[in-house]
Amino acid sequence: MSFNFSVPSRVDNQLAETGVDLNITSNGINFGTFKVCYIDPYNPRDELKLKRIKQKYAGQLRRKELTEWDEIRITLVEANLLGWSGVKDGKGKEVPFSVEAAHAYFSMEQTRWIMLELARRASDVETFAPETDELENAEAIEKN
């Protein structure tokens, strides 16, 4: 017996891949806008991406040279973070995005809360949810 199931997508695949801009503010202070993509641990392609990152740091992980904070930073910077704007240096000048700059920025103790907020929102399917209209259209098509 064969079944033809219709399973809606948990995320908007285009948004998940191209990323969304997350503006980080606290107490009226803007800390920047960070573009993050969604990494689905149940998707074989994304699972492979995470595996390659772990392999890159395998020696340090094996020797226990990385803290839990380092592991969160590495995953965020190398798997989720696609860019930023509004991140400034000590003189108020905007710092262009690069993986190296992101590692340096999120290595600072005072940016840990930003890192955790971005990691939380980047792993939340609601951040990348399909638009309501798209869901309604999909349901309408399914009924016909």
Helices and strands as residue ranges (DSSP letters): H 13-18, E 20-26, E 29-36, H 44-56, H 58-62, H 68-75, I 76-80, E 81-85, H 99-106, G 109-111, H 112-122, G 125-128, H 132-143
